[in-house]
């Protein structure tokens, strides 16, 4: 429990989603406040919350991803509003909410949209599902969500006007810092963190789709970091210096002329593993099917349990059950603890703030903005801390439709939280995920093939830098996949025994081969000047 609830260091980009969602929601809410229609704030918030996504993506990719997020949000809201307009049966609405949550979980995992994942989609759709609705109101409410989503898209893309390469620079700086941390304190955990950060930075450069002098220099710094990780490159102090320079607004340390990088070093040339289509991700045999089934079962049972206990609108139980479902049982247990603690503390925050909230509409809007910002500012420290702000924010959206008995709201939220967390975790235990062991086996074979290819490239005197680079990238990808598959499988229960000895050997041999490729390529380019910035 201490590990699950321990506060970590804030993310180096915590302020970006926090500021974005606050900026995206302030204008729609002020307009509604001026019009005296704050009861419509739930629909504009559906679009405003889209500003939370895509902050690690280069701007070209971010634009497309955010557009899909807005459309996905609208689709979920449309289904929820349609169901709410056609029936007032809570039994039917819970079933629709559970099915929506499962579909959103599967699609978000398959699309790899990144944090906050499917939870925001479920949060919005479940709330809309239990709001009174008439068929004639649906087009207007969807139009509000679309308008707010378009404004959120503009807010999230606005930083591109000032710094077009910001996301890839931040990713590179994180990779340099992670490798420096490993150089300062070598260990399995720091090595894994450095590998993951390097892979993410290479992927970020790949997603830019274009070559510029600065991006070539960023690729060169990643090349140096890989060499350092293999023990043949710069010191940790030098890596920290480069990371600080990359985060700054000056030029990237080094230059294309000094680095003389081959084109293969500009982007990650290793072919990405084929990803199934989004529709195939909903099939019963898909990789994400167990998590989706856990979500479906947990949300349905949690909703029906709270209905049986007398809660009129059990959407918070559905959201709670959906939010705790993670990649494996160990992570799901951690999230269960975090969600429960955060929600209970958040209810206490709402109870203390009720006198202020009910002083007028301006106070409502300001409190919502503060909570929006606080949720994203705090969640990177630990999930439970972020939910301390999310819970009163959800209760505030209920207040926008008119005053409700505070005691009843608080009691329902506490009951929803406890039932949703308990039933959601029980559903995760009930659905066995044997695919984690299969994924480990496939990843082990892929790592072996990638290592054999890299060894052949090293042994071939005719193999040029580009060929060695491509083989090295494929091996690095396969080792990262292997570590991720191993960690996921290790957190499951009722699983097949993992081949621990073969896994350790594969990782050790793979990293030894990676060191050889780094040494082979290490003499190709002189290092950038340490003072360049």
FENFEN-V612444 format. One record per backbone hydrogen bond with DSSP energy under -1.0 kcal/mol. CO is the residue of the C=O (numbers start at 0). NH is the residue of the N-H. If there is no record, write none. Layout:
BEGIN
CO_NH, CO_NH
END
This chain:
BEGIN
0_4, 1_5, 10_13, 12_15, 13_17, 14_18, 15_19, 16_20, 17_21, 18_22, 19_23, 20_24, 21_25, 24_28, 25_29, 26_30, 27_31, 28_32, 29_33, 30_34, 31_36, 36_39, 37_40, 39_42, 39_43, 40_44, 43_47, 44_48, 46_49, 47_50, 48_51, 49_52, 53_56, 57_61, 58_62, 59_63, 60_64, 61_65, 62_66, 63_67, 64_68, 65_69, 66_70, 67_71, 68_72, 69_73, 70_74, 71_75, 72_76, 73_77, 74_78, 75_79, 76_80, 77_81, 78_82, 79_83, 80_84, 81_85, 82_86, 88_92, 89_93, 90_94, 91_95, 92_96, 93_97, 94_98, 95_99, 96_100, 97_101, 98_102, 99_103, 100_104, 101_105, 102_106, 103_107, 104_108, 105_109, 106_110, 107_112, 113_116, 115_118, 117_121, 118_122, 119_123, 120_124, 121_125, 122_126, 123_127, 124_128, 127_130, 133_136, 136_140, 137_141, 138_142, 139_143, 140_144, 141_145, 142_146, 143_147, 144_148, 145_149, 146_150, 147_151, 148_152, 149_153, 150_154, 151_155, 152_156, 153_157, 156_159, 157_160, 158_161, 158_162, 162_165, 164_168, 165_169, 166_170, 167_171, 168_172, 169_173, 170_174, 171_175, 172_176, 173_177, 174_178, 175_179, 176_180, 177_181, 178_182, 179_183, 180_184, 186_190, 187_191, 188_192, 189_193, 190_194, 191_195, 192_196, 193_197, 194_198, 195_199, 196_200, 197_201, 198_202, 199_203, 200_204, 201_205, 202_206, 211_215, 212_216, 213_217, 214_218, 215_219, 216_220, 217_221, 218_222, 219_223, 220_224, 221_225, 222_226, 223_227, 224_228, 225_229, 226_231, 227_230, 234_238, 235_239, 236_240, 237_241, 238_242, 239_243, 240_244, 241_245, 242_246, 243_247, 254_258, 255_259, 261_264, 262_265, 276_280, 278_281, 279_282, 282_285, 285_288, 287_291, 288_292, 289_293, 290_294, 291_295, 292_296, 293_297, 294_298, 295_299, 296_300, 297_301, 298_302, 299_303, 300_304, 301_305, 302_306, 303_307, 304_308, 305_310, 306_309, 313_317, 314_318, 315_319, 316_320, 317_321, 318_322, 319_323, 327_331, 328_332, 329_333, 330_334, 331_335, 332_336, 333_337, 334_338, 335_339, 336_340, 337_341, 338_342, 339_343, 340_344, 341_345, 342_346, 343_347, 344_348, 345_349, 346_350, 347_351, 348_352, 349_353, 352_356, 353_357, 355_358, 359_363, 360_364, 361_365, 362_366, 363_367, 364_368, 365_369, 366_370, 367_371, 368_372, 369_373, 370_374, 371_375, 372_376, 373_377, 374_378, 377_380, 377_381, 380_7, 381_385, 382_386, 385_388, 385_389, 386_390, 388_392, 389_393, 390_394, 391_395, 392_396, 393_397, 394_398, 395_399, 397_400, 398_401, 404_408, 405_409, 406_410, 407_411, 408_412, 409_413, 410_414, 411_415, 412_416, 413_417, 414_418, 415_419, 416_420, 417_421, 418_422, 419_423, 420_424, 421_425, 422_426, 423_427, 424_428, 425_429, 426_430, 433_437, 434_438, 435_439, 436_440, 437_441, 438_442, 439_443, 440_444, 441_445, 442_446, 443_447, 444_448, 445_449, 446_450, 447_451, 448_452, 449_453, 450_454, 451_455, 452_456, 453_457, 454_458, 455_459, 459_462, 463_467, 464_468, 465_469, 466_470, 467_471, 468_472, 469_473, 470_474, 471_475, 472_476, 473_477, 474_478, 475_479, 476_480, 477_481, 478_482, 479_483, 480_484, 481_485, 482_486, 483_487, 484_488, 485_489, 488_491, 490_329, 497_499, 498_502, 499_503, 500_504, 501_505, 502_506, 503_507, 504_508, 505_509, 506_510, 507_511, 508_512, 509_513, 510_514, 511_515, 512_516, 513_517, 514_518, 515_519, 516_520, 517_521, 520_523, 528_531
END
